[in-house]
Amino acid sequence: MQTISHFVRRASLLAVSLLTLSGQAQAHGSLDGSTLTIEYGLDAGAGWQTIKSRTFTVGAGQEVSNWSIDSKNTIQWNIDVSGTDVVLSYVGSGDFMNFGSPDKLGFRLVDSGNSIAAIEGAVVSNTRYVPNVQGNLLEGFDPATALTFDADHVYVNLNASMYHHHAMPGMGDPVRDTIGLHLSLHETPAVPEASTWAKMGLGLLAMGAVARRRQARRSPQREQQ
């Protein structure tokens, strides 16, 4: 025989299900609106050392433009962030060539505002080569070794990368000027909105009322027996 406690248990299960579905619907897996810091620096074996940095809020449009990382202002980068994509494009007037030393020399993306979920993955998104079109993967950049990450950082190592405005024998490709990244973020269920709580409450009240009516109908039958 079903009792009121049986229906209360069913109502509790319903509440848990609503909470789960609500959280999944509101899960946030985007960089939009977050506060990030892009650092240029190096690690020569004693830990990361920041040389220059820029902090910004991710929104519509390009977040960092013509960022000079050298004293002569000839080595410049644009950084554009949207959704879970980060695009670093070389726009400087000078050429550069790195020689594999120090072990890490390049960019570090930092969740400085503690405003995004944990980073669970990072891959290079522009691995296809299109001749004579800007936006190909920067020359010398090996995604297998030069891209690393942890929960709060993404490291883009340029220690073996290069850029030349004019092709040279065996090297130099002026359309290989970009590193496009796609991040995977851990999606944490959000707290249900007020409307969700209201719907849950109405559902529990309705189930309780049904249970009471059924119990009341059964009570006279027990007395007659």
N, C-alpha and C positions, 0 to 999 in steps of 0.2 A: 504494500500500500504506500502511495506517495504521500509524504507529509510536507508541512511548510518548510521544514529544514531542507528537504530535498530541493524545493524550488529556490531557496536561498542559495544553496550550493550552485545551482544552475545559473542564477543571477550573477554570482561571483565570477564564474567562468566566462560569462558574457562580458563582464566588465574588463577582465584581463584581456580578452580578445580585442575589444574596442581600443584599449590602451595600446596594444601591439600594433594594430592597423594604423592608428593615428600617428604613432611614432614613425612608422615606416613611410607614411605619406609625407611627413615633414622632415625627413632626414636631409641633412645639409651636406652636400659633397662638392662644394664650389669654392673658388678663391674670391669670388665677387664680394666686395664690401669688406674684405679682410685687410689688416695692416701688415705689410711685409717690408722687409729690408733686403736690398740687394747689396752685397759686399764684393769688392774686388780685393783680393789678398793672396796669401801664399802659406804653405806649410812646408818648412824645410826640415821637418823631423821633430820640432819642438811644439807642435800644435798650430792651429790656425791663427794667422796674424792679419788683421784687417788693415788695408792701406787706404781705401776709400769706401764710402757707403752712401746709399740713398734710401730713405724710408718713404713709403707711399701707401695710399689706400687704393685698392683695386676698384676701378670703375670703368665707365665708358671712355674709350679713347686710349691713346698710348700713355703709359705711366711715366716712363723715363725717356727723354729725347736728347740725342747728341751728348751723351755722358762721356766726358774725357777722363781717361784713366792714366794719362801720361802728362808730364809737365809741359810739353810743347803743344798740347791740345790737338794732336794729330791722330791719336788712337781713340776712337769714339764708338759708342754703342747705343742702340735703342733697345728698350725693354718694354714689351707689350704683354699684358696678362689679361686673360678672359676665361671665365669658367674654370676649367682645370688645365688650361694651356698657357705655356710661357714661351715667348718667342724672343730670342736675343739676336739682333741683327747688327752686323758690323757696318758702320757708316763713316769711318774715319778717312781722312785724306792721305794718311801714310800707310806704308806696307809694314807688316811685322812677321817675324818668324821666331817661334820659341824652339828651344833645343833640348827639352826633356828634363830640365833642371830649373828650379827645385821640383820635388816630387809632385807638389800641387801648386798650381799657379793659375788663377782664374776667378770664377764667380762662386759665391755662396748665397743661396736664397734662404732667408730666415723668417720664420713665423714670429716676428718680433712683438706682435700684438696679442699673441696667444689666442688668435681668433679663428683658426681653422682646425679641422680634425686632423688626427695623426696622418702623416704621409705614409702610404702603404706601397707605393710603386712610382717609378719614374722611367719613362722610355723616350727615345728620340722619335719624333713624328715626321721628320722630313728626310727620310733616307733615300727616297727616289730621286734620281738625277734627271733634270730637264735641261738640255743644252741651251745656252744663250738666254736663260731666264734667271733673274735674281731669286734667291731664296733656297738654293741648294745647301746641303750640309757643309759647314766650314771645313776647309781642307785640313787633313791631319787629325781631325777629331774622331776618336774611336769610341762609339757609345758603349762598347763592352767593358772598357777600362776607364774612360774619362768621365762617365756619369755615375755618381753614387748618391745615396740619400740615407737619412734616418728619419725618425718621426717628426722632427722639426726643421730639418735642413735638406737642401738639395745642393750638391757640389757639381760644378761644371768646370772640369780641369782642362785648361788650355796649354798645358806645358809642352804638348807636341803639335800644336795647331799653328796655322799660318794664314796670311792673306796677302795677295798681291793684286794691284790694280791692273797689271799687265802680265800676261802669261810669260813664263820663263821656261827654258829647256828642262823638261821633266817635272816642272812644278809651276804653281801659280795659276789660279783659275778665278777670275774676277766675279763669276756668278756663284761661287761657293762662299757665301757670306753670312749664313744663318745657322742657328741651332734652335730647332723647335722642340719643345718638351711637352709631354702629356703626363700629368700626374694622376695618381689614384689616391683618393682620400678616404679614410675610414668614416663611414656614415654612422653617426650616433643618433638614436631616436630622440626626438624632441619631446618636451612636455606638452600634453594635449592642450588645445585651445579651450577657452571657456565654453564655446558652443558644444564641443565634444563632451565635456563634463556634464553639461545640461542634458544632452541626449542620453547619456549613460544613466543619469539620475531618473529621468522620466521612464526609461526602460525598466529600471529596478522597481520603481513604484508600481508600474503596471503589472509586473510579474508577481509582486507581493500581493496586490489586490486580487489577482486571479487565484492565487494560492489560498487566500483567506476565504473566498467564496466557495471553493471546492471543499475546504475543510468544514465550512458551515453546513454545506449540503450533506456531508457524510455524518455529522454529529447526530441528527435525529434518527438516522438509520441505526446507529449503534444503540441509542436509548430504547428503540422498539425491540431490539433483539434481547 
